[in-house]
Amino acid sequence: MFREYMLKGTMNPEVQAVFKAAADISNGVFSLKEAANFYKVHPAVIVQFIAESTEYDMIFSKRGDDDSN
């Protein structure tokens, strides 16, 4: 889902819910189970979104480090 969002800019209600769920989990507002129930999104979708988002952040932060050398 993160990849779809990045490539297509899709911001449908499901993507918005997953975004909010991931943010709330990372900010300590909800556990994975609580966020999945609150936003009515399958936990695996949230986990996949967080994993893809983290991978993206790692790649681009590394590229930024390489650019500064």
C-alpha atoms as an extended CHARMM CRD file, in Angstrom:
* protein
*
        69  EXT
         1         1  MET       CA              0.0000000000        0.0000000000        0.0000000000  PROA      1               0.0000000000
         2         2  PHE       CA              2.8640000000        2.4230000000        0.7500000000  PROA      2               0.0000000000
         3         3  ARG       CA              4.3300000000        1.7110000000       -2.6640000000  PROA      3               0.0000000000
         4         4  GLU       CA              0.9550000000        2.3710000000       -4.3190000000  PROA      4               0.0000000000
         5         5  TYR       CA              0.6850000000        5.6350000000       -2.4150000000  PROA      5               0.0000000000
         6         6  MET       CA              4.1860000000        6.7210000000       -3.4290000000  PROA      6               0.0000000000
         7         7  LEU       CA              3.8040000000        5.7550000000       -7.0920000000  PROA      7               0.0000000000
         8         8  LYS       CA              0.2310000000        6.8680000000       -7.6970000000  PROA      8               0.0000000000
         9         9  GLY       CA             -0.3630000000        9.4130000000       -4.9660000000  PROA      9               0.0000000000
        10        10  THR       CA             -3.5040000000        7.5080000000       -4.0160000000  PROA      10              0.0000000000
        11        11  MET       CA             -5.0820000000        8.8960000000       -0.8720000000  PROA      11              0.0000000000
        12        12  ASN       CA             -8.3220000000        6.9370000000       -0.6560000000  PROA      12              0.0000000000
        13        13  PRO       CA            -10.0260000000        6.3020000000        2.7070000000  PROA      13              0.0000000000
        14        14  GLU       CA             -8.2110000000        2.9780000000        3.2380000000  PROA      14              0.0000000000
        15        15  VAL       CA             -4.7960000000        4.5660000000        2.6690000000  PROA      15              0.0000000000
        16        16  GLN       CA             -5.7300000000        7.4010000000        5.0170000000  PROA      16              0.0000000000
        17        17  ALA       CA             -6.7800000000        4.9090000000        7.6960000000  PROA      17              0.0000000000
        18        18  VAL       CA             -3.5270000000        2.9740000000        7.3610000000  PROA      18              0.0000000000
        19        19  PHE       CA             -1.5120000000        6.2160000000        7.4980000000  PROA      19              0.0000000000
        20        20  LYS       CA             -3.2900000000        7.2580000000       10.6880000000  PROA      20              0.0000000000
        21        21  ALA       CA             -2.9580000000        3.7990000000       12.2180000000  PROA      21              0.0000000000
        22        22  ALA       CA              0.7770000000        3.6800000000       11.5020000000  PROA      22              0.0000000000
        23        23  ALA       CA              1.2650000000        7.1690000000       12.9330000000  PROA      23              0.0000000000
        24        24  ASP       CA             -0.7060000000        6.3440000000       16.0810000000  PROA      24              0.0000000000
        25        25  ILE       CA              1.2960000000        3.1570000000       16.6070000000  PROA      25              0.0000000000
        26        26  SER       CA              4.5930000000        4.9650000000       16.1500000000  PROA      26              0.0000000000
        27        27  ASN       CA              3.4970000000        7.7430000000       18.5310000000  PROA      27              0.0000000000
        28        28  GLY       CA              2.4720000000        5.2260000000       21.1800000000  PROA      28              0.0000000000
        29        29  VAL       CA             -1.2180000000        6.1060000000       21.0040000000  PROA      29              0.0000000000
        30        30  PHE       CA             -2.3480000000        2.5670000000       20.0760000000  PROA      30              0.0000000000
        31        31  SER       CA             -0.9430000000       -0.9170000000       19.9250000000  PROA      31              0.0000000000
        32        32  LEU       CA             -1.1530000000       -2.6770000000       16.5600000000  PROA      32              0.0000000000
        33        33  LYS       CA             -4.2890000000       -4.5410000000       17.6220000000  PROA      33              0.0000000000
        34        34  GLU       CA             -5.9510000000       -1.3810000000       18.9540000000  PROA      34              0.0000000000
        35        35  ALA       CA             -5.1430000000        0.6120000000       15.8110000000  PROA      35              0.0000000000
        36        36  ALA       CA             -6.3960000000       -2.1750000000       13.5480000000  PROA      36              0.0000000000
        37        37  ASN       CA             -9.6790000000       -2.3030000000       15.4550000000  PROA      37              0.0000000000
        38        38  PHE       CA            -10.0690000000        1.4710000000       15.6890000000  PROA      38              0.0000000000
        39        39  TYR       CA             -9.3360000000        2.1630000000       12.0120000000  PROA      39              0.0000000000
        40        40  LYS       CA            -10.8910000000       -1.1090000000       10.7890000000  PROA      40              0.0000000000
        41        41  VAL       CA             -7.7810000000       -2.1500000000        8.8690000000  PROA      41              0.0000000000
        42        42  HSD       CA             -6.1920000000       -5.6080000000        8.9360000000  PROA      42              0.0000000000
        43        43  PRO       CA             -3.0590000000       -5.6440000000       11.1400000000  PROA      43              0.0000000000
        44        44  ALA       CA             -0.9810000000       -7.2170000000        8.3480000000  PROA      44              0.0000000000
        45        45  VAL       CA             -1.7290000000       -4.2340000000        6.0970000000  PROA      45              0.0000000000
        46        46  ILE       CA             -0.5070000000       -1.8440000000        8.7810000000  PROA      46              0.0000000000
        47        47  VAL       CA              2.6480000000       -3.8950000000        9.3970000000  PROA      47              0.0000000000
        48        48  GLN       CA              3.3980000000       -4.0360000000        5.6610000000  PROA      48              0.0000000000
        49        49  PHE       CA              2.8450000000       -0.2880000000        5.3420000000  PROA      49              0.0000000000
        50        50  ILE       CA              5.1900000000        0.4400000000        8.2610000000  PROA      50              0.0000000000
        51        51  ALA       CA              7.8330000000       -1.9250000000        6.8480000000  PROA      51              0.0000000000
        52        52  GLU       CA              7.6900000000       -0.3520000000        3.3720000000  PROA      52              0.0000000000
        53        53  SER       CA              7.7210000000        3.1610000000        4.8160000000  PROA      53              0.0000000000
        54        54  THR       CA             10.7340000000        2.3410000000        7.0020000000  PROA      54              0.0000000000
        55        55  GLU       CA             12.5740000000        0.7970000000        4.0590000000  PROA      55              0.0000000000
        56        56  TYR       CA             11.8900000000        3.9090000000        1.9780000000  PROA      56              0.0000000000
        57        57  ASP       CA             13.1490000000        6.1560000000        4.7930000000  PROA      57              0.0000000000
        58        58  MET       CA             16.3190000000        4.0850000000        5.1970000000  PROA      58              0.0000000000
        59        59  ILE       CA             17.1040000000        4.1590000000        1.4850000000  PROA      59              0.0000000000
        60        60  PHE       CA             16.6030000000        7.8880000000        1.1400000000  PROA      60              0.0000000000
        61        61  SER       CA             18.4020000000        8.7800000000        4.3580000000  PROA      61              0.0000000000
        62        62  LYS       CA             21.3710000000        6.7030000000        3.1430000000  PROA      62              0.0000000000
        63        63  ARG       CA             21.2900000000        8.4690000000       -0.2050000000  PROA      63              0.0000000000
        64        64  GLY       CA             21.2780000000       11.7660000000        1.6240000000  PROA      64              0.0000000000
        65        65  ASP       CA             24.3510000000       10.6760000000        3.5780000000  PROA      65              0.0000000000
        66        66  ASP       CA             26.0980000000        9.7150000000        0.3280000000  PROA      66              0.0000000000
        67        67  ASP       CA             25.2580000000       13.1040000000       -1.2110000000  PROA      67              0.0000000000
        68        68  SER       CA             26.9390000000       14.9670000000        1.6380000000  PROA      68              0.0000000000
        69        69  ASN       CA             30.3030000000       13.2510000000        1.0780000000  PROA      69              0.0000000000
